[in-house]
Each structure stands twice: as structure tokens, then as C-alpha cells.
Amino acid sequence: MSASTVEIAAPAPLLHEPEPVASVTLRKDSLGLVGLTAQSVAGLAPSCSIAVPVVVVALISRNGAWLSWTISTVVMLAVAGSLALLSRRFVTAGGIYSMNAAGHPAYGMISAWAVLLNCLTGGATTPLLFGILLQSLLADLGIASGRGMLLAIMIACTFTAGALAWRDTSVSARFVLAVEGLSLLAILSLVVVVLTHHWGNLIDREQLSLRGVDAHQIFESIVLGLGAYGGFEAACSFGREAHAPQRQIAYSLLGSVAGAGVLFVLCAYVLALGFRGSDLATTHSGNAWADLALANGSNLLRYAVQLGVLISVFSMFVTNFNVYSRMFLTLSEERLLPRVMSYIDPRTRTPALAILCNVLFDVSVQVFLVFRGYATRSLYGLICALQGYWITVSYVLSCIAMLHCQRRAQQLRPWHVVVTAVGALPLMLSIVGSAIPLPSFPDNIAVFLFAVSVVAVTLQLAYLVRYRPTLLGRIGMRIDDEQRGNPPAKLATPTQVAVRSMP
């Protein structure tokens, strides 16, 4: 699309700064580098990924698990680098939605739907996972629980997480950093125990030589591994609350992905080392890390790891509330959602109404799922697969948006193209590779749902371009381009929209 073909013209009322719903704004300078990193780490939830994706990848690629995680980390570092470049130019509370919209309004619209899908479904799946894990821990302790207990756990998890997100951004950041730190400490303690137990065989030649591993196993494992990094972009949602957003957000994005990647590679190596001589697929409890603790004579760490994963899921839920509420706030300021959604609590300086609406919607969905008997591990896996498709699409658009912005600023360099290729191409291949050949039932349900949603979003985009170009032009207008001195208050001018629509 060229500037000459764009017909997005803002009507007169949009040329002026909109009247705010309230004079209260988000709390500036409430988050430093540690707080931003805490949000990204909690969104990524490395402890939860170590408990599930790391084990699944180990089952598929065996001795090649460490290599699969290494390649996945390189790919996601390229995505993090793209978002870091965007965050150094743009300051926003809209997160990945606004960052991608800076490249083109269409990218923002697609990303908004992806985040909205995650919000609507994550409010059920994350507490469901929390409830399932807690019930499993209680069962190990000899405490039985049923459907009523599961619902009570899910509702308590939702209200507590919502209250923390409402209370104060810095408080929630300190909380998620503390609980994620304790979770990782439990897992790393088990890693040390395993390494000590196998002190004479730390150099595992079977893993380093990739014995019995083929290229197909590595590719399939990479596809699964990429999804474990979802949520690392959470720091992008705190541009208006960060102390030095254009530096610290970039550091938190790259640091969280790099740190998680090191942990994933280490844990994949230790898991294969610890189960050397036995079949990982035959672990009797379905919890590989718990069995690994028992095999290495540490029953106490078995419970510590389970508890660590549990609190990691909860911290991820708190961060989700923070991220989603700020995107709703941004959409409201751009007049894409009701203006009332931009209400900010004058005491806590957080998007109070957006958080409250999110909590109430989540609880209503949870009640429906539990009483209808749908609150199962199968539903959790299905929704996570669908979420994974759309967040992957968002990351691809982030890489492309970075190229658009660098080109418009006349700062495009060859290494920017390399970063985009390293990040976007493997992600696109992961989508194709997971859908072709088509999985068997019920695994193919997520593929069909993704295809239907792609058609729906494409039709809406075509409708906006043809009949509502002014509405499309509002997307991404609440972005503060500090390097150019453009404040975020003004929505759009015809010239700005035409420039943003250039390739």
C-alpha cells in the first residue's frame, strides 16, 4: 500500500485533543528496570514452562532437547530485539498492540484481536491450570478435592490477582518478582541436587553428540519451544509508568528472554542427565520433575517444585491483568472502546474499571465451565494451542513493524533485515509445521478455530479499509514518539495517517 492510495481522512473532531474521562493518569516513574523485568518474567512464567514445555520437548527430541531450546532462544531473542527497537522509539501503555500499530494500523488491529482473545480465554485457562496444579499437590498430600473446590480455587485466584493488579503497579511488580524468584529457587535447587548426584558424568556425550536425534525431532521441538516464551513482552505495557522507558523496557525484554533461554537449556540438559538409564515417558506420576526429585533422594524438593510452579502460574495471572487492563485503557483513549474503560482510580493510579470488568467476566466464565463440566486439562490444552497461534502471529508482525518504522525514520540497516528474518521466518514455519499435515482429532480443533478466526479478522480488516478508514486510522494513535517529540494526546491528522500507512 502506498501513500497515494490511502484514503484515511480524520473528521474535524479528531483533529483536537479528546476530553479525558478524568484528569488522573497512570503513575509516572513507578517502575524501574527491576519492576519492568519482573513483569516480563512473570508474563513469561519460566517455572511453569520448565514444568511442562521443557519436559514435552525432552520427550520428543531426547538428547537434542538442549539444542532445540538453544535455537528457540535465538529466534525469540530476534523477536525481543525487534520489540526493543520499537520500545526505544515509542512509549505507550498499549503493549504489543501499540508497538505493532506503530508499523501499520492493520498490524495493530490484528494484534489487538490476538491480545483480546488471550484475555477472554486466559481468564479461564490460567486459573484452571492453577486449580489443577493445586488439586494435584493436595492429592499428593492426601487431601481430596472435587468440582466445588476447583471452582473456589479459581475464583479466589482471580479476585486475589485482580486485587493485586488494582492495588498498585509497583506493589504487584515486587510481588511477582518475589514469588517467581522463590519458584525458580526451588527448581534450581533440584538442578543442583541432580548435578551433584551425577558429578562424575556432567559431560554427557550422548547429548552433546546428539545421539539418536534426527532433524525432524529438532524441528518439532523448536515449534513447541517457541510457545514457552509467550508473555515476555509484558514490559511494553508500562511505557507511561516506567522511569526511563526507552532504555529500561528494551533491557527487560532482552534480559528476560536471554535469562529464560539459559534456564531452559540448562533444565533440558539436566532432565536428560537425571533420567539417563530410565525412560522419561514412563514416569509414574505424570510429573517428571517430582519423579526426578524422588530418584535423587529429595522428597522435600518434590513438593517445593510443585509449589513453585503453582505460584509461578499465579504471578503470570497478576501480570496478565496488568497488561490487558492497559490495552483496554489505550483502546478506550483511541475511541475504539467505550470511553468509560479509560477510568483510572485516583488512589491507586491503575485502570480500575478495566481490571474490574476483566475479573467479573473471568469469574462468570469459570462458573460456566465448572458447572458444565468443561473445566478439564483437555480444554486447557485446546485454548493454549489457539492462543499460541495468535501470539505467534503478533510476534511476526512485531518483526515486520520494526522494519517499517526503521525505514520511515530512514535508519534501516542490513542487520535489521537479518533480525527480522531470524525472528519472523521460523515463527511462520512453526505455524505451518504445526498445521500441515493436519493433526488428528481432537488436536485439529485448534487448527480449525485458528483458520476461522483468521478469516473473521481478515474480513473485518477489509471492511475497515473499504468503509471505515477513519476508524482504522485511530489505531495506534495513543503512542508517544519521544524521539520525534510527538505527544500521545492527539488522535490523528490526515497527513499522519497517510505517513503511517506507507510501506
N, C-alpha and C positions, 0 to 999 in steps of 0.2 A: 504494500500500500504506500503510495506516495502522498506528499503534502497536497498536490494538486487535485487529488481525488477525494480528499476528506471533506465532508460537509457537516462538520460538527460545529455548530454556532451556538453560543450561550445566549439565552434571552437576557434582557436588561436586568432583572432582579439578581441574576447570578454574577453580575459584574461587581457586586458590592459585597462587603463582608457580612456574613449572616449574623443575625442577632443570636447570641448564645442563650441556651436554656438557663444557665446560671453563670455567675461570674467566677465560680470556683473552678480551679484547674487541677490537673494531676500534680502531685507533689514533686517539684523540681529538685534535683540533686539528692534524691532519697536512696539511690542505688549507686554503689561504686563497682569496681571491677569484680570484687568478690561476690557481691549480690547478683550482678548480671550473670556471672559464671554459674552461680548456684541455680538460677532459673534455667539456664541451658542444660546443666547436668541433670536437674530434676525432670525436665521435659524429655531428656534422652533416657533417663532411668536405667543406667548401666547395670545395676544389680539385677533388675528384672530381666534384662537381655542376657546376662550371664546365666541366669537360671533356666531360660528357655531357648532362645536362638542359638546360643553357643553350644548347647547340648545337641540340638537338632542338626546343626552344621557338622558337629563331630560324628553323628550317626551316619551322615551322608558321605562326607569326604574322608573320614577316618584320619589317616596320617597326614592328609593335606589340609586339615582344618586351619592350622596356623597360617598357611599360605592364602587360603580363601579370605580370612579376616584381614590379612595384610593388604590384599588387593582392594577389598571393600573399603578399608580405611583410606587408601589413596584416592579412590573415587569420591568418597564423601568429603575429604579434605579439599578437593577441587570445588565441590558444591559450596562448602563453607567459605572458601576463598572468594567465590562469586558473590555470595551474600555479604562477605566482609567488605568487598569493594563498594557494594551498594550502600552499606551502612556508613561508610566513611564519607559518602556524598549526601545521603538523605537521612533525615531524622523524623521518626514517626512513631505513633502508638499502634499502627495497623499491622505490624509484624510482616510476615512474608507476603501478605496480601498487598500492602502498600509498596513494599520493595519491588515486587514484580510489576505492579501498576506503573512504577516509575519507568519501566521499559516500554510498556504499551498498556492502555486501558483494558484491552482484551485479556492480557495476561493477568491483570488484577482481578477481572471478573471470574475467570476460571479458578484462580487461587482462592477467591472468596468462597466459591461454592465448595471447594475442597475442604477449607477450614470449617465451613458451616456443617458439612457432612460429618467431619470428625467431632464437632461439638455436639451435634444431635445424637450421634451414636455412642460417642465416648462417655457421655454421661451415664450410659447404661453398662457399657462393657468394662470400664475401669473399676467401678465399684463391684461389678460382678466378679472380676478377677480377684479383687481384694477379698470379697466374701468367700470365694472358692479356696483361696490360699489360707485364709484364717480357719475355715472349717477343716481343712486338711491338717493344719497344725493342731487344732483342738482334738481331732481324731487320733493323732499320734500321742496326745497326752491322755487319751482315754475318755474324752468328753464328746458325747454325741450331740448332734445338732441337726435340725430339719429345715424345712422351707421357711417357716416363720423366723427362725434365727437368721437365715440368709438375708431375708428382706430387712430385718432390723439392722444387721451389719451394714448393708448397702446404704440405707437411709442415714444411719449415724455417720458413715464415712462421707456422704455427700454434704450433710449440714456442717460437719466439722471442717471439711476442706473449704466450703464456701465461706464460713465464718473467718477462717484464716486469711483468705483472699480479700475479704471485705475489710478486715481489721486494719491492716497496714502492709504496704508492699515490702518495706524493709524487714518487718517482723516475719512475714511469710518467707522471705528470702533466707533469713537466718535459720528459720525452722527447717526448710527443705535442705539447706546445706548441712545442718546438724544430723538429720535423720539419714540422709544419703551417705554422709560420712560414716555413721555407725554401721550402715548396711554394708558398705564396701570394706570396712574394717573386719567384719565377720567373715566375708568371703576371702579377703586377703590372708586372714589368719589360717583359714583352711588351706589356701595355696601354700603357705609357708610350711604347714604340717606335712603336706604331700611331698613337697620338695625335700624336706628333711628326711622323710621316710624313704625316699629314693635317692639319697645323697650320692651313692656310688654310680648312679645311672642317669645323671642330669642331662648328659648329651645323648639324646635319643636318636640314634642313627636311622631308625625306621621312619621317624617323622621327617628328619632333615633330608633324607634321600627320597621322600615321597613314595615309599614302598607300597605297591598295590593301588596307587591312585591314578585315575585317568582324567583327561581334560573335561569330560562331561560332568564328573563329580565336582570338580572345582567350579565350573560354571554354575551348576545348580546351587552350590553352596554360596556363591557370591550373590546370586539373586536373593536368597534368604537373608544373607548377612546385611545387605544394604538396608533392609527394613528396620534393623535394630537401631539405626541412628536417627530414626524419625523423632522429631521434637527438639533437636539440638538448636533450632532457630528461635527458640523462645525468647532469647535476649533481644531480638529485633523489635519486640513489642514494647520495650521500655525506653524508647528513644527520648521521650519527653520527661522521663523521671531519672535518667542516668546523669551522673556528674559530668562525665566527658564522653558523650555517646559516640562521637565519630572515631574515637580511639578504642574505648573500652569494649564496645559491642563487638568490634572486629576481633579483638583479643579473646573475648569469651567464646565466640563461635569457633574459632580455630583451636583454642585450647581445649574446649570440651570434646570436640571430635578427636583430636590427637590423643588426649588422655584416655578416652573411652576405647580408642583403637588399640592402644598399648595394653589395656586391661583385657580386651577380647582376645588378642593374640596370645597373651600370657596364659589366660584361663583355658583357651583351647589346647595349648601345648600341655598344660598341667593335667587337664582332664584326660587326654590320651595317655599321658605318662602314668597317671594314677590307676587307670584301668588296664594297663598293659598286662596281658596274660588272661584277661577275662573279657566277656562280651558286654559292651556298654548297653546294647539293646535289651539285655535280659535282666536289668536291674529290677529288683522285686517290687520296689515301692513306687516306681514311676518318677522318682526324684533322684536324679543322678548325683547331685552334689551331696544330698543326705547320705546316699549309699557310699559315696566316696569318703565321707567323714567316718562312717562306721568301719569301712575297710581299713582306714588308717588309725583306728583306735581312738576316735574322738567323738563320742556320742553327744557331748555338750555342744560342740560346734555344729552338729546336725541341726539342732533347734535354733542356734544362733543364726545360721544361714537362712533358715526358713523365715525367721522373724525379720531378718534384714531385707529379704526380698519383699516381704509384706509391707514394711514401712516405705520401701522404695516406690511401690505402686501408689501408696497414699501421697507421697510427696509429688509424684507426677500429676496426680489429680489436682492438687493445690495449684501447681503451675498452669495446668490446663484452664482453670478458672481465671487466672490472671491474664492469660493470652487471649482467650475467647472474649472476655469482657472488654478488653481494649480494642479488639477488632470491631465489636459491635458499637463501641463508642465512636470509632473512626467512621464507620458506615453511617451512623446517625448524623455526624457532623457534615458528612458529604451529602446529606439528604437522600440517602439510599435506604435508610430505615427510619422509623418514627423518631422525631426529634427528642422525645422523652427518654429514649435509650441513652442519650448523652449525659444524663443526670449524674453528677459527681457528689458524693457525700461530703459536705463541708468539714466534717470532723476527721474522717479518715483519708479524704482526698483520693478515693478509689471509685471506679464505675459501679456504684452501689446497685442501681436498678438492673443493670445488665447481669450482674452476679446473681441477684435475687431471682430474676426470670430464669436464669440458667439452672439454679438449684431447684426451683419448683417444677420446671419441665423434666429435669432428670429424675426427680422422685416419682412423678406421675408415670414415667416410662418404666421405672424399676418395679412399681406396684403392678403394672400391667403384665410385665414379663414374668414375674414370680407367680402371680395367681393364675396365669395362663399356662404355666409350666414350660416357658421358653428360656428361662434363665439357666442355661447349660453351657458346658465347655464348647459344644459344637457351635452355638450361636456366637460365642466369643471369638472363635477362630474364623467364622464367616465374616463378621464385621471387621475384624482386624485385617483380613485379606483385602476387603473393599477399601478400607482406609489406606492401606499400603499402596494400592494402585494410585489413588488420588494424591497422596503426599509425594509420591514419586513424580507425578506429572508436575506438581508445584516446584519441585527441585529442578527439573529440566527447564521450566520456564525461568527460574532464577538465573540459571547459567546464561540463557539467551537474553534475558533482560539486562544483565551486566554488559553484554556486548553492545546492545542498543544504546545504553547510557554512555559507555565509553566512546562510542562512535559519535554521538551527538555532541559530546564535550570535546571532540577532536583529540582524544587521548588514547585511542585504540592502539594497542601494541600486539605484536605476534604472540606473545606469551598469554595474552588474554584469550586468544582463539584456542590456544593449547589447553588452558584451564577449562574452557567451556567444553571442548571435545572430551577431555578426560572425565569430566563430571556428567555431561548430558548423554553421550553415546552409550556408556554401559547401563545407565538408568533406563533408557529407551529399550535397549536389548533385554533388560530384565523383565519389562512388561511383556514384550513379545515372547520371550522364552518361557514365561510362566503361563501363557495363554495358548501357545502352539507347541506341541499338539494339545488339543483341548483336554483338560483333566476329566476324569470320570466323576460321576455323581457321588457325593454332594459337593465335591471340591470345585466343580464347574459353576456352581451358583454364583460365586463371587465374580467370575469372569462375565457371566451374563448380566449381572447387575451393573458392573462397570461399563459394559458396552451400552446398556440402556441409558445410563446416566451421561455418558459421553454424547450420545445422540441428543439428549434433552438439553445439555449445556450448549452444544453447537447450534441447535435451533434457536435458543434464546439469544445467543450472540448474534446470529444472523438477523433476528428480529430487531435487536437494538441498533445494529448498524443501519438497517433499512428504515425503521420507523421511529426510533428514539435515540438519535445520535447525541442529543444534548444530555440525556441520562447517562449514556456511555462516557461522555466527556467529563462527568463528575468523578468518575472512578479514579482514585489515587490523588485527588486534589488536596487532601489534608496531609501534605508532605512538606516538610521544611527542608529546602535545599540550601543549607547554610553556606556552602561554598560559593553559591551564586547570590546569596542574600535574599532569597525569595521566602517570605513568611508563609506559614501554612494556612492563614486565615482565609485568604481569597480562594474562591472555588475555581473559577476558570475565566479565561478570556478566549475569544476565537483564535487568536494568534498562538496562545499557549497550547491549546488543544491540538491545533494543526501541527505544531512542532513535536509534541509528544507522540503524534501518530505517524511520524516519519519512520522508516525502517532503520 
